[in-house]
Amino acid sequence: MSIETTKMSSRGQIVIPQDIRESVEAKEGTVFAIFGNGDTIILKKMETPTKEKIIDDLRKIAKEGRKKAEKLGIKESDVSILIKKIRGR
């Protein structure tokens, strides 16, 4: 873990030192979550998921949903009927 110092500008901007940027692989446009408490500020690099990761996650969610529906005895053809019933149509 690296420790560096930096100053805040009059506009509230700080520079993340180059060796720390390199160690966390931060480039221009990298998004950070900022946590503050008392006199402590923490920056957490936010990862943007790839298209493939999002598709993979959605497939996993759909697979889990199908398993739960199967356990409950719900068929795909039942879904539109259930939606209409819930909507009161």
DSSP file (Angstrom, degrees, kcal/mol; ACC not computed):
  #  RESIDUE AA STRUCTURE BP1 BP2  ACC     N-H-->O    O-->H-N    N-H-->O    O-->H-N    TCO  KAPPA ALPHA  PHI   PSI    X-CA   Y-CA   Z-CA
    1    1 A M              0   0    0      0, 0.0     2,-0.3     0, 0.0    19,-0.0   0.000 360.0 360.0 360.0 133.7    0.0    0.0    0.0
    2    2 A S        -     0   0    0     18,-0.0     2,-0.4    17,-0.0     0, 0.0  -0.730 360.0-160.5 -98.1 146.8    1.3    3.4   -1.0
    3    3 A I        +     0   0    0     -2,-0.3     2,-0.3     2,-0.0     0, 0.0  -0.995  21.2 159.9-126.3 126.4    0.9    6.6    1.1
    4    4 A E        -     0   0    0     -2,-0.4     2,-0.3    13,-0.0    -2,-0.0  -0.819  30.4-126.3-132.6 170.4    1.3   10.0   -0.6
    5    5 A T        +     0   0    0     -2,-0.3     2,-0.3     2,-0.0    -2,-0.0  -0.906  26.8 171.2-120.0 154.8    0.3   13.5    0.1
    6    6 A T        -     0   0    0     -2,-0.3     2,-0.3    10,-0.0    10,-0.1  -0.962  24.0-125.7-152.5 163.6   -1.6   15.9   -2.1
    7    7 A K        -     0   0    0     -2,-0.3     8,-0.5     8,-0.0     2,-0.4  -0.874  19.4-124.8-115.8 150.4   -3.2   19.4   -1.9
    8    8 A M  B     -A   14   0A   0     -2,-0.3     6,-0.2     6,-0.1     2,-0.0  -0.761  27.0-131.5 -91.1 138.3   -6.7   20.4   -2.7
    9    9 A S    >   -     0   0    0      4,-3.1     3,-2.0    -2,-0.4    -1,-0.1  -0.263  31.0 -97.6 -79.4 172.6   -7.1   23.3   -5.2
   10   10 A S  T 3  S+     0   0    0      1,-0.3    -1,-0.1     2,-0.1    -2,-0.0   0.712 126.6  56.6 -63.6 -19.1   -9.4   26.3   -4.6
   11   11 A R  T 3  S-     0   0    0      2,-0.1    -1,-0.3     0, 0.0    -2,-0.0   0.292 123.5-103.9 -94.6   8.8  -12.0   24.5   -6.8
   12   12 A G  S <  S+     0   0    0     -3,-2.0     2,-0.3     1,-0.3    -2,-0.1   0.622  75.8 139.3  82.1  12.9  -12.0   21.4   -4.5
   13   13 A Q        -     0   0    0      2,-0.0    -4,-3.1     0, 0.0     2,-0.3  -0.672  31.5-168.1 -93.9 145.8   -9.9   19.3   -6.8
   14   14 A I  B     -A    8   0A   0     -2,-0.3     2,-0.5    -6,-0.2    -6,-0.1  -0.932  18.2-129.0-126.3 155.3   -7.1   16.9   -5.8
   15   15 A V        -     0   0    0     -8,-0.5    -8,-0.0    -2,-0.3     3,-0.0  -0.899  14.2-141.9-103.1 129.1   -4.4   15.1   -7.8
   16   16 A I        -     0   0    0     -2,-0.5     5,-0.1     1,-0.1   -10,-0.0  -0.820  35.7-110.6 -86.6 119.5   -4.0   11.4   -7.3
   17   17 A P    >>  -     0   0    0      0, 0.0     4,-2.5     0, 0.0     3,-0.6  -0.113  22.9-116.4 -54.3 148.3   -0.2   10.8   -7.5
   18   18 A Q  H 3> S+     0   0    0      1,-0.2     4,-2.8     2,-0.2     5,-0.2   0.862 111.3  54.0 -57.4 -43.5    0.9    8.9  -10.5
   19   19 A D  H 3> S+     0   0    0      1,-0.2     4,-1.9     2,-0.2    -1,-0.2   0.864 111.8  45.9 -64.7 -32.6    2.3    5.8   -8.7
   20   20 A I  H <> S+     0   0    0     -3,-0.6     4,-1.8     2,-0.2    -1,-0.2   0.908 111.4  51.9 -73.7 -41.5   -1.1    5.3   -6.9
   21   21 A R  H  <>S+     0   0    0     -4,-2.5     5,-2.9     1,-0.2     4,-0.4   0.921 112.8  46.5 -57.0 -43.4   -3.0    5.9  -10.2
   22   22 A E  H ><5S+     0   0    0     -4,-2.8     3,-0.8     3,-0.2    -1,-0.2   0.900 108.9  53.9 -66.8 -40.5   -0.8    3.2  -11.8
   23   23 A S  H 3<5S+     0   0    0     -4,-1.9    -1,-0.2     1,-0.3    -2,-0.2   0.821 117.4  36.7 -67.2 -29.0   -1.1    0.8   -8.9
   24   24 A V  T 3<5S-     0   0    0     -4,-1.8    -1,-0.3    -5,-0.1    -2,-0.2   0.358 110.3-122.1-101.1   5.3   -5.0    0.9   -9.1
   25   25 A E  T < 5 +     0   0    0     -3,-0.8     2,-0.4    -4,-0.4    -3,-0.2   0.902  50.4 167.9  55.7  46.2   -4.9    1.2  -12.9
   26   26 A A      < +     0   0    0     -5,-2.9     2,-0.2    -6,-0.2    -1,-0.2  -0.777   7.5 176.9 -91.9 132.0   -6.8    4.5  -12.9
   27   27 A K    >   -     0   0    0     -2,-0.4     3,-2.4     1,-0.1    -5,-0.0  -0.740  45.8 -60.5-123.5 173.1   -7.0    6.3  -16.2
   28   28 A E  T 3  S+     0   0    0      1,-0.3     3,-0.1    -2,-0.2    -1,-0.1  -0.333 126.8  25.4 -54.3 132.2   -8.7    9.5  -17.3
   29   29 A G  T 3  S+     0   0    0      1,-0.3    -1,-0.3    -3,-0.0     2,-0.1   0.345  82.9 149.3  92.3  -6.1  -12.4    9.1  -16.9
   30   30 A T    <   -     0   0    0     -3,-2.4     2,-0.4     1,-0.1    -1,-0.3  -0.383  42.4-133.6 -60.9 136.9  -12.1    6.5  -14.1
   31   31 A V        -     0   0    0     15,-0.5    15,-3.1    -3,-0.1     2,-0.4  -0.784  22.3-168.9 -98.5 136.9  -15.1    6.8  -11.7
   32   32 A F  E     -B   45   0B   0     -2,-0.4     2,-0.4    13,-0.2    13,-0.2  -0.954  18.8-138.6-123.6 142.9  -14.6    6.7   -8.0
   33   33 A A  E     -B   44   0B   0     11,-3.1    11,-2.8    -2,-0.4     2,-0.5  -0.814  25.1-147.6 -89.9 142.2  -17.0    6.4   -5.1
   34   34 A I  E     -B   43   0B   0     -2,-0.4     2,-0.4     9,-0.2     9,-0.2  -0.959  13.6-171.4-119.6 125.6  -16.1    8.8   -2.3
   35   35 A F  E     -B   42   0B   0      7,-2.8     7,-2.9    -2,-0.5     2,-0.4  -0.950   6.6-174.8-114.5 132.4  -16.8    8.0    1.3
   36   36 A G  E     +B   41   0B   0     -2,-0.4     2,-0.3     5,-0.2     5,-0.2  -0.989  13.3 161.2-131.5 140.0  -16.3   10.7    4.0
   37   37 A N  E >   -B   40   0B   0      3,-2.5     3,-2.1    -2,-0.4     2,-0.2  -0.866  66.6 -43.7-155.7 117.5  -16.5   10.5    7.8
   38   38 A G  T 3  S-     0   0    0     -2,-0.3    -1,-0.0     1,-0.3     0, 0.0  -0.432 125.7 -18.6  61.2-124.4  -15.0   13.0   10.2
   39   39 A D  T 3  S+     0   0    0     -2,-0.2     2,-0.4    -3,-0.1    -1,-0.3   0.146 118.7  97.1-100.4  20.1  -11.5   13.8    8.9
   40   40 A T  E <   -B   37   0B   0     -3,-2.1    -3,-2.5     2,-0.0     2,-0.4  -0.923  46.3-177.3-115.6 132.7  -11.2   10.7    6.7
   41   41 A I  E     -B   36   0B   0     -2,-0.4     2,-0.4    -5,-0.2    -5,-0.2  -0.995   5.9-168.4-125.7 131.8  -11.9   10.5    3.0
   42   42 A I  E     -B   35   0B   0     -7,-2.9    -7,-2.8    -2,-0.4     2,-0.5  -0.979   7.7-155.4-122.5 131.6  -11.7    7.2    1.1
   43   43 A L  E     -B   34   0B   0     -2,-0.4     2,-0.5    -9,-0.2    -9,-0.2  -0.910   9.2-167.8-102.6 131.5  -11.8    6.9   -2.7
   44   44 A K  E     -B   33   0B   0    -11,-2.8   -11,-3.1    -2,-0.5     2,-0.2  -0.978  21.8-128.0-120.8 119.2  -13.0    3.6   -4.1
   45   45 A K  E     -B   32   0B   0     -2,-0.5     2,-0.5   -13,-0.2   -13,-0.2  -0.467  23.1-142.1 -65.6 129.4  -12.4    2.9   -7.8
   46   46 A M        -     0   0    0    -15,-3.1   -15,-0.5    -2,-0.2     2,-0.4  -0.824   9.0-140.2 -97.1 129.3  -15.7    1.8   -9.4
   47   47 A E        -     0   0    0     -2,-0.5   -15,-0.0   -17,-0.1   -17,-0.0  -0.745   6.3-142.8 -89.3 131.5  -15.5   -0.9  -12.0
   48   48 A T        -     0   0    0     -2,-0.4     2,-0.0   -17,-0.0    -2,-0.0  -0.845  25.6-126.0 -91.5 120.2  -17.7   -0.6  -15.1
   49   49 A P        -     0   0    0      0, 0.0     2,-0.1     0, 0.0    -1,-0.0  -0.335  21.4-118.4 -68.1 147.6  -18.9   -4.0  -16.1
   50   50 A T     >  -     0   0    0      1,-0.1     4,-2.2    -2,-0.0     5,-0.2  -0.365  25.6-108.7 -76.2 163.1  -18.3   -5.2  -19.6
   51   51 A K  H  > S+     0   0    0      1,-0.2     4,-2.4     2,-0.2     5,-0.2   0.894 122.0  53.2 -57.9 -40.7  -21.2   -6.0  -21.9
   52   52 A E  H  > S+     0   0    0      1,-0.2     4,-2.5     2,-0.2    -1,-0.2   0.887 107.3  50.8 -63.7 -39.8  -20.3   -9.7  -21.6
   53   53 A K  H  > S+     0   0    0      2,-0.2     4,-2.6     1,-0.2    -1,-0.2   0.910 110.6  49.0 -64.8 -42.9  -20.4   -9.5  -17.8
   54   54 A I  H  X S+     0   0    0     -4,-2.2     4,-2.5     2,-0.2    -2,-0.2   0.927 112.7  47.4 -62.7 -45.1  -23.8   -7.9  -17.8
   55   55 A I  H  X S+     0   0    0     -4,-2.4     4,-2.2     2,-0.2    -2,-0.2   0.911 112.3  50.1 -62.5 -42.9  -25.1  -10.5  -20.3
   56   56 A D  H  X S+     0   0    0     -4,-2.5     4,-2.1     2,-0.2    -2,-0.2   0.918 111.1  48.8 -61.6 -44.5  -23.6  -13.3  -18.1
   57   57 A D  H  X S+     0   0    0     -4,-2.6     4,-2.4     1,-0.2    -2,-0.2   0.909 110.9  50.3 -62.1 -42.8  -25.2  -11.9  -15.0
   58   58 A L  H  X S+     0   0    0     -4,-2.5     4,-2.6     1,-0.2    -1,-0.2   0.881 108.6  52.6 -64.3 -37.8  -28.6  -11.6  -16.7
   59   59 A R  H  X S+     0   0    0     -4,-2.2     4,-2.4     2,-0.2    -1,-0.2   0.914 109.6  49.1 -62.6 -42.1  -28.4  -15.2  -17.8
   60   60 A K  H  X S+     0   0    0     -4,-2.1     4,-2.4     2,-0.2    -2,-0.2   0.917 111.6  48.9 -63.6 -42.9  -27.7  -16.3  -14.3
   61   61 A I  H  X S+     0   0    0     -4,-2.4     4,-2.4     1,-0.2    -2,-0.2   0.921 112.1  48.6 -61.8 -44.4  -30.6  -14.3  -13.0
   62   62 A A  H  X S+     0   0    0     -4,-2.6     4,-2.6     2,-0.2    -2,-0.2   0.896 110.3  51.7 -63.3 -40.4  -32.9  -15.8  -15.7
   63   63 A K  H  X S+     0   0    0     -4,-2.4     4,-2.1     2,-0.2    -1,-0.2   0.919 110.9  47.3 -63.3 -43.6  -31.7  -19.3  -14.8
   64   64 A E  H  X S+     0   0    0     -4,-2.4     4,-2.4     1,-0.2    -2,-0.2   0.908 111.8  51.5 -62.8 -41.7  -32.5  -18.8  -11.1
   65   65 A G  H  X S+     0   0    0     -4,-2.4     4,-2.6     1,-0.2    -2,-0.2   0.904 108.6  50.4 -62.1 -42.6  -35.9  -17.4  -12.0
   66   66 A R  H  X S+     0   0    0     -4,-2.6     4,-2.5     2,-0.2    -1,-0.2   0.910 110.3  50.4 -62.2 -41.7  -36.7  -20.4  -14.2
   67   67 A K  H  X S+     0   0    0     -4,-2.1     4,-2.3     2,-0.2    -2,-0.2   0.926 112.4  46.4 -62.5 -44.4  -35.7  -22.7  -11.4
   68   68 A K  H  X S+     0   0    0     -4,-2.4     4,-1.8     2,-0.2    -2,-0.2   0.914 112.9  49.3 -65.3 -42.0  -37.9  -20.9   -8.8
   69   69 A A  H  X>S+     0   0    0     -4,-2.6     5,-3.1     1,-0.2     4,-0.6   0.908 110.2  51.6 -62.7 -41.2  -40.8  -20.8  -11.2
   70   70 A E  H ><5S+     0   0    0     -4,-2.5     3,-0.9     1,-0.2    -2,-0.2   0.909 108.2  51.3 -62.4 -42.3  -40.4  -24.5  -11.9
   71   71 A K  H 3<5S+     0   0    0     -4,-2.3    -1,-0.2     1,-0.3    -2,-0.2   0.865 112.5  46.5 -61.7 -35.8  -40.4  -25.3   -8.2
   72   72 A L  H 3<5S-     0   0    0     -4,-1.8    -1,-0.3    -5,-0.2    -2,-0.2   0.508 116.4-115.7 -84.8  -4.5  -43.6  -23.3   -7.8
   73   73 A G  T <<5 +     0   0    0     -3,-0.9     2,-0.5    -4,-0.6    -3,-0.2   0.728  63.1 150.3  78.4  21.5  -45.2  -25.0  -10.8
   74   74 A I      < -     0   0    0     -5,-3.1    -1,-0.3    -6,-0.2     2,-0.2  -0.781  29.9-157.7 -92.3 126.2  -45.4  -21.8  -12.9
   75   75 A K    >>  -     0   0    0     -2,-0.5     3,-1.5    -3,-0.1     4,-0.7  -0.635  30.1-111.6 -97.3 159.9  -45.1  -22.2  -16.6
   76   76 A E  H >> S+     0   0    0      1,-0.3     3,-1.0    -2,-0.2     4,-0.6   0.866 119.5  57.8 -57.0 -36.6  -44.0  -19.5  -19.1
   77   77 A S  H 3> S+     0   0    0      1,-0.2     4,-0.6     2,-0.2    -1,-0.3   0.723  98.9  60.8 -67.9 -20.4  -47.6  -19.5  -20.5
   78   78 A D  H <> S+     0   0    0     -3,-1.5     4,-2.5     1,-0.2    -1,-0.2   0.718  87.1  77.0 -76.2 -21.4  -48.9  -18.6  -16.9
   79   79 A V  H <X S+     0   0    0     -3,-1.0     4,-2.5    -4,-0.7     5,-0.2   0.925  93.5  45.4 -61.2 -50.5  -46.9  -15.4  -16.8
   80   80 A S  H  X S+     0   0    0     -4,-0.6     4,-2.3     1,-0.2    -1,-0.2   0.877 113.7  51.6 -62.8 -35.7  -49.1  -13.2  -19.0
   81   81 A I  H  X S+     0   0    0     -4,-0.6     4,-2.2     2,-0.2    -1,-0.2   0.915 110.9  47.8 -65.1 -42.8  -52.2  -14.5  -17.2
   82   82 A L  H  X S+     0   0    0     -4,-2.5     4,-2.5     2,-0.2    -2,-0.2   0.885 110.8  51.3 -65.6 -39.1  -50.6  -13.6  -13.8
   83   83 A I  H  X S+     0   0    0     -4,-2.5     4,-2.4     2,-0.2    -2,-0.2   0.937 111.0  47.5 -63.5 -46.3  -49.7  -10.2  -15.0
   84   84 A K  H  X>S+     0   0    0     -4,-2.3     5,-2.6     1,-0.2     4,-0.7   0.896 112.1  50.9 -61.2 -40.2  -53.2   -9.5  -16.2
   85   85 A K  H ><5S+     0   0    0     -4,-2.2     3,-0.6     3,-0.2    -1,-0.2   0.917 111.5  46.5 -64.2 -44.1  -54.6  -10.7  -13.0
   86   86 A I  H 3<5S+     0   0    0     -4,-2.5    -2,-0.2     1,-0.2    -1,-0.2   0.876 112.4  50.5 -66.3 -37.7  -52.3   -8.5  -10.9
   87   87 A R  H 3<5S-     0   0    0     -4,-2.4    -1,-0.2    -5,-0.2    -2,-0.2   0.590 113.8-120.1 -76.9 -10.0  -53.1   -5.5  -13.1
   88   88 A G  T <<5       0   0    0     -4,-0.7    -3,-0.2    -3,-0.6    -2,-0.1   0.795 360.0 360.0  79.0  28.9  -56.8   -6.2  -12.7
   89   89 A R      <       0   0    0     -5,-2.6    -4,-0.2    -6,-0.2    -5,-0.1   0.409 360.0 360.0-105.8 360.0  -57.6   -6.7  -16.4
